[in-house]
Amino acid sequence: MMDYRHGVAVAAVVAVLIGPAAITRAETFKVAVLDRQAVLEKTKSGKRAMDVMKDFAKSRERILNTDEQELRGLEKELQDPSSGLSDAAKRDKQEKLGAKFQEYQRRRQEFEREIQAKQKELGDDYEKKIKEVASEIAQKEGYTAVMDKGSDTIFKIVIYYQPGIDLTDRVVKEFDRRYP
């Protein structure tokens, strides 16, 4: 009786240990990694798009800087005791300053929304293209899944990987070929 139970226990342990290995051998699961941010930053069209985005943001910043200078000028006029402004003129300037400040705040918020919308549009477009290129490369090379590596500045998703499974450079090369 002791031998039978011992045999059953050994068989159960062997089944638990060998079962998953048999499944693993039957179905290969290849995983690759990709740095999507690097694809955006390294591709020719990605660099151009980021330059366009920077120029767009800088143009908005220049407008806001002009508005800020105007506000500072009005504020300086109000605080200058030698300006000789009457009380009525001071009130007018204060009202004008308040209205200009509200306009400045409204414009700043509007520009922030415009920049965010443009970034989202750019990001969505590139995300679609990156997924398309990465999927095709992964399928050709027999990968079952592709994981985003993440980045040190945002969020590191993959802690370790062998460099041979990194598709980033291949995706950059194919992306530049397709979207010059």
Secondary structure, 3 states (H helix, E strand, C coil): CHHHHHHHHHHHHHHHHHHHHHHHHHCCCCEEEECHHHHHHHCHHHHHHHHHHHHHHHHHHHHHHHHHHHHHHHHHHHHCHHHCCCHHHHHHHHHHHHHHHHHHHHHHHHHHHHHHHHHHHHHHHHHHHHHHHHHHHHHHCCCCEEEECECCCCCECCCCCCHHHECHHHHHHHHHHHCC
